[in-house]
Amino acid sequence: MLTLYSLRSGCLAPREVVCPVEAADPEADWSDIVWIDMLRPTQEEEDLVEAKLRLDIPTRDEMKDIEASSRLYEEKGVLYMTAVLVANALEEDPQAEPVTFVLSDRHLVTVRYTEPKAFPLYVASCVRQPVRGQDARLVLLGLLQAIVERAAEVLERVGADLDLLSRRVFRRNAHRRKDRPRADLQLVVERLGANHDLTFKVRETLLSLQRLVGFLGQHLEGGAYVMPLGTLRHDLASLSEHDEVLSAKVDFMLDATMGLINIEQNGIIKIFSVVSVIFMPPTLVASIYGMNFEWMPELQWPWGYPMALCMMLAAAILPYLYFKFRKWL
């Protein structure tokens, strides 16, 4: 899908282009277009944009195959920048896919094959914070700021989820009934794994954006770009530190949860061990009097059977009392 945006009073006005209808009209007016957003573009849409803007639009294979050290370059005065962005961050299957930004003097072209929520959020936010002037560079800076804000929101959600998991795992509710089972630690481990994967993807996004902003700052001149670039650098540095703290917290909670699982397993094994020890002496008494010898004096005693039962009961109670005295139970 190809969406064209023009600026009207600082707000982005979208116009969707359906190929090959407009491709058949090479004289279509794009003079007021500032941003061309290419979402899963077809070959016809790529050819149309390349013909209109006289730019080389990278394909999906080129975006994936490009090395990390070669994702930022300038060609004939046009900046080509590729960053890894997180999409579907708050769903079950978050993705980290490359998104390419092509910046010329008059146009910004974005090529993406995922749908990061920051893109529609930025379009909607232009109503509250209009873009000043018909400048594609300011549109790019505003879009990058929306991406950073979305990453901050994702990290806040991860932090809130970690706090919830921490209360479920480590803290006891005073009003909780004794017969209520503990939190499902297996589910906790799964959620911690999902949060660890998400924080890693967000970190990859922040690192790629830091390199992109640094590269962009070397090519943008003018007072209008100084403050947005400075804000982006500061926000990216703060979010990177926050992401590291969350990653460390995830690692700690994962280790602690696995320790609790081991403690519960050891408790279960201890119960079986104690039960085995308690029933060993009664089993010994029963085995002795179950022997088939002809001469066993106790077999002829009138109180031999009750005596054997009392011996078995005492042999079971004494180890139990000893374990309680040593506080092993």
N, C-alpha and C positions, 0 to 999 in steps of 0.2 A: 504494500500500500504506500502510496506517495501522497504526502500532505504538505501543502505550501502554506507558509505563514507570512503575512504582511503586517506591518505595524501601523495601527490606527490609534492615535492619541496615546501611544505608549502601550497599547494592548495588542496581543497577538490575535489576528483574525485568521482562522484556518480556512483552507480551501482544498478539499480532497480531489485528487486527480485519478481518474480511472483510465488506465491504458487498455487498448491502444486508441481510445477515442481522441484524446488530446495529442497523441503522437502523430495522428494524421493531420494535425494543424500546426505546422512548424512556426506559424506567425503568432502563436498565442503569447500574450503580453506577460512577461515575468519581471518587468522593470521595478515593480514595487515589492517584490518578494525578498525577504530577508533570510528566512530559514526554510530549508527543504528537509523534511524528516522522511527518511526512507525506512519503512518497517517491512522487513522480509521482501525486499524489492525483486521484481522479476527482471529478466534480461531486457525487456522492452522499456521498463522504467529506468534502468541504468543507462540505456542508450539515449533515452530522452534527456535525462539530466546532463549527461556528458555532452550531448549536442547543444543544449541550451547554455550551459555554463563553461563549456570547453575545459572541463576538468576530467581527470582520471579517477573514477569511482572504484575503490577496491571491492573485489568480490568476497564472498564469505570464506572461501578457501584461503584467499590471500590474507584476510584478517586473522585467521587461526594459525596459519603457517608462519606468520611474521614473528621474528625473534623479539624478545623483550627489549633488547638493546636497540632495535630498529623500528620501534613503534612510533617514534617521534622524529619527523624530518620535514624539511622544507624543499619544495620543488617549484621553481618558476614563480616565486613569491607567494605560493599557497602552502599553508601549514596542514600537514597530515598528522593527526594525533589519534592513537588507539589506546583505550583504557578498558580495563576489565571491570564491569559493573554487575552488581547483584540484582537479580530479578526474582520475583516470587519469594521474597525474603521471609515473609511471615506465613508461608504455606508449608505443606509437607515436603516439597521438593524444591528447595532454593537452588538457583542456578547462577553461575558466574560466567558470563559470556563477554567477548570483546565488542566494544562499540567504537566506531570510528567517527571522529570529528574532522571535517574538512573546512578550513576557514580561509576564505579569500577576502579581498578588500570589501566586497559588497554582499557576499552570501556566506551563510553557514549551512553545511550539509552534514546531517547525521545519518549514519548507516548502522542499523541494528537489526538483529534477528531474535531479540527477546523484547519483553515489554516492561522495563523498569517503571515503577510507579512514579518516579520523579518527573518523567516527561509530562504526563497530563497534569500533575500537580503544579509544575512550573507554568504551564499555559494558564491554569486557573488563577495562579497567584499574581499574574500580570495585571489583573483587574485591581488588586489591592496596591501593588507596587509597580506602576507602569515603567516601561523602559524609556530612558531618556534618549531621544534622537533615533534616527534610522541607521542604527549601527549594529552590524552582525556580531562584532566583537563583544558588545555589551550583552547581546542575547546569549552568546556562549558563556560569558561569565555568570549571568543569571541562571542559566541551565546548570552549570557546574555547582553553583551555590545550592540549588534545589537538590541535586544529587547528594551533596554533603549533608544537607539537612535530613534527607531520607535515611542516609547511613546512621546519623545520630539517633533517629527515631528507632531504627532497628536495634541499635545497641541498648537503648533504653528499655525496649521490650525484652531483650535478653537479660538485662540486669534485673528487671522485675520478675521474670520467670525464675532466675537463680535465687532471688530472695524467697520466693514461694517454695521452691524445692528445699532450701535451707531450713525453713520452718518445718516442713513436713519430715525432714530426716533427723534434724538435731534437736528440735524443741518438742517438749511434751506439753500437751494441752491439759491444764489443771482440771477442766470439766469433762475430759474425755472418759468414757466408761472403761473399766478395766478389761471388759470382754471385747472391746473394740479392737480389731486387728491393726497392726502397724501399717505404715504406708508401704505400697508395693515397691520394694527397692529395685526390682528389675525394670519397672516403668521409669523410675527415677534415673537409672543408668541410661536408658534409651533417650530420655529427654536431655540429659547432660551431653550425650553424644551428638544429638541434633544441635544443641547450642554451641558445642565446640566446632562443629562443621560450619555453622553460620558465622561465628566470630572469625574463623579462618578466611572465609570468603569475603567478609567485610574488610578484614585486614588487607587482603589482596587488592580490593577496590581502593582503599585509602592509599596504599603504596603507589599504585598506578596513577592515581589522581595527583599525588604529590609530585611525581616526575612530570606529569602533564602540565601542572600549574607552573612548575619551575621552567619548563621549556617555553610555555606561553609567555611568561614574564620577560623572557629574553627578546621577544619579538614584538611586544606591545609597548608603544610609547605614547605618552600623553597623560595628563593629570586625571582624566576620567577613569583610567584603568588602575591607578595606583591603589586606591582604597579597596576596590573589590578583590584585587589580587592579594593584598595584605590580609584581608578578612579570610580569604580562602586558605592561605598558608597557616594562619593562626588556628582556624577551625580544624584543618586536617591534622595539625600537630596535636591538638587537644584530643581529637577523636582517636588518634593512634595510641596515645597513652591510655585512654579509657579502654580501648580494645585489648591492650596488653593486660590491664588489671582484670578485665572480665575473663580473659583466657587463663590467667593464673588462678582465678577463683573457680573456674570450671575444672581445672586440673586438680585443685585441692578437694573440691567436693566429690569428684570422681574417685580419688584415692580414699577419701573418708567413707564414701558409700560402699566401696569394695571392702574396706575394713569392717564395716558393720555387717556386711553379708558374711564375711569370714567368722565374725564373732557369733552370729546366729547359728551358723553351721557348726562351730565348735560347741555351742551350747547344746545343740541337738545330739551331737556325738557324745558329749559328757553325760547326758541323760541316759543314753543307751549303755554307756560304760558303767554308770552307777547301778542301773537296773541289773546288769549282768553280774556285778559284784555282789549285790544283795541276794540274788537267787542262787549264787554258787554254793554257800553253806547248806541251805535247805536241800539242794540237789544232792549234796554229798551225804547228808543224813538219810535221805530217801534211797540213795543208791546202796548204802550199807545194809539197811534193813530190807532191801529188795533182793539180797543175795539168796541163792537157793542152797544154803548149807543145811544139813540135817540138824546139827546141834547149835542152836542160837538161843541162849537163856531167856532173852527178852521176849521171844515169840510166845512163851508160855505164861508170861506175866498177865494178870487180869488188866492192869493199867499200862500195859506196854504200848498200845496204840495211841492213847492220849499222851503218854510220855513222849513218843516220837513226834507227834504233832506239836507239842510244846517246844521241843528241841528245835524243830524246823522254824517255828515262829520266832523263837529267841535268836536263832542264827541269822534271821533276816532283819530283825529289829536292831540288833547290836551294831552291825556295820552302818545302818542308816543313822543311828544316833551319833556314831563316831564321825561320820561325814558332816552332820549338822554342827557338832562341836568344833570341828576344824574349819567350819564355814566354807566347805566345798559345795554346798547346796544352797 
